Each structure stands twice: as C-alpha cells, then as structure tokens.
Amino acid sequence: MASSREYLDFVLEQLSGIDGISYKAMMGEYIIYCKGKIVGGIYDDRFLVKPTKSALILMESAPLEVPYDGAKEMILVEDIENREFLNRLFCKMYDELPFSKGKK
C-alpha cells in the first residue's frame, strides 16, 4: 500500500520548524532527509525513523516496525503532533547519521 500525499504533507508541516527538511518519492513511499542525511521515511502512512542511539532513548517505548518486506526495523514516531519533540529528536539524531551516498 502506498502512502498518501496528504499524510506526507501533514508530516512535512509538523517538521516545518526544522531547517533542511526535504523528501524524495520512492516507489509510492517517501524518504525524509534532514540536511542531506536520511532520517527516516513514510511507509504505508506511518512515519518511521532510523533506530539511532538517541532515537531509541527518546522513544524507548515506541514500537519497532518494518517499513517493507526485507527491510531493517525502524522506530514508529507516535508523538507526531509534538513539534518540540520532533525538533529535539532530529537534532539528536543528526550527528549519528551518515550523509547519503548518492548515485554512482
């Protein structure tokens, strides 16, 4: 099941206070970037982020979910309406994430 454009718009609105947020459509889903680093994505209208150490600490009770068959588990962001939390989460995660490798 593909994610809806409406859910993407909602997530982007919640992240609008964070500098450098962008996205890329990929096979009906959306990859979310922060200043060139992949932070997570929207899969089946669920906002999932990479399980970095800081994300696991900040969301210790959040469920881990698989975005699609064969993928590694990611953390489901349940507190999506809390912009202050999202800002703190992305700031903490940013230093732990590698830059995207890009196309060869």
Summary of the structure (lengths in Angstrom):
residues: 104
radius of gyration: 12.7
end to end distance: 29.3
largest distance: 38.2
contacts: 278
relative contact order: 0.20
helix: 27%
strand: 27%
